[in-house]
């Protein structure tokens, strides 16, 4: 392979590798705590039962709150918790991670393919051999 072509293919494969590697690094280095439900959008206790059940001494929290059996101490006094006083925050990191898995696998595959191409081009394994003439058919 001529040196110009070798340099061009090496630069191209290195560029594609860097694009994939930077995207892969960016996706994997994000902090995992950013996927929590925002504080302002807390889910009421009754709406969160499909994702979480909270028990206090073996009894469901929702039942205890509705019966008025739970209280909180504030400012030197006690007050009973109402269902509107309890809010839930969910960590959606597992769902986000599963959604990103195909993209991350694609980036990893692209890194592997471009690294192999780069090594093949730099080592000279993709040598240009020219066209071969077809063999004459003898009858």
N, C-alpha and C positions, 0 to 999 in steps of 0.2 A: 504494500500500500504506500503510495507516495506520502512523504512527510507532511505535506499540506493537508491532505485528507485525514491523516492520522491525528494531526493537531486539531482539526475541526471536529472530528468525532469525539476526541478526548474532551475537548472543551464543552461540546454539547452534552455528553453523558455526565460530566461533572456538574454542569448547570442544572440538569434535571435532577440529579442526586441531591444537590443542595436545596432545591425548591421543595422536594419531598421531605428531606430531613428536617428542614426548618418548620414545615407544617406539622410534622409528626412531633417534634420537640415542643412546639407551642401547644399542641393539644394535650400532651402528656404532662406538661409542667403547670397547668392551671391549678389554682388552689381548689380543693374539693368542697370547701365550706361555702362557696358562693351559690350553691344550688338549694339552699334552704328557702322555705316559703318566707317572703318578707314579713317583718313584724306588723306592718300595717294591714296585711292581708291574712291575718290569722283565721284558721278554719274553725268554726264552732264545733263543740264537742259532738253534737248530734250528727253533723255532716261528715265527721272524720271516722265514723265507725267502720267504714269499708276498708280502711287502711290501718287502723290501730285500735286496740282495745286496752284500756288502762284499768288495772285492778288495785284496790286499796284493801289490804287484809282479806283478800279473796272475794271481794264484792266489786262489781263494775262501778267505775267512777261516775258514770252518767246516772246510775240509779241512786247513788249516795248524794249527789248534788241535787237531783230532783226531789229527794226526800228531805232535803235540808239538814243532812247529817254531817256535813263538812263545814268547817268554819276557818277563819283566818284571824290571826291576832295582829291588829294594827293600832298604833297610837295608844297603847295601853288598854284597848278594849277588844272584844270579839265581835265578829260579824259573820253571818252565814253566807256561804258561797251560793250564788245564783248560777244557772246554766250559762248565762251571758258573761260571767266572770272567767270562764275557762275557755282558753283558745289553744289550738294545736298548730305547731309548725312542723312541716315535713321536710325531710332531706331527700331531694329528688336526684341525687348524684347517681344512684344505681340505674335509674331510668335514662338519664342523660348518657351515661357511659355505655349502656347497651345500644342506644341509638347511634353513638359515634363509632361503634366497633367496626362496621363495614368500611367506613372511611379510613380509620386507622390501619386496618389490614391492607387497604389499597396503598396507602402511603408506605407501609413497610415493604410491600411487594415491589413497589416502584424503586425504593432505595436499593433493594437487593438486585433487581434487574439492571439498574443503571450502574451499580458498583461492578457487577460482572462485565458489562459492556466496556466500562472504563478500563478494567484490568485486561480484557482481551485486546482492546485497541492499543494500549500502552505497551503490552508485551509483544505485540506484533503477530498475534495468532490469527488475526483476520487479514492475512496477506492477499493481495490482489494477484490472481493467477492469469488473468486475461481470458479471452474467449477461446474455446476449443472449436476446431473445425469438426463438423459432423463426420463420422466415419462413413466411408463409401460402402454402399451395399453391393456385395458381389453376389450375382445370381448364378 
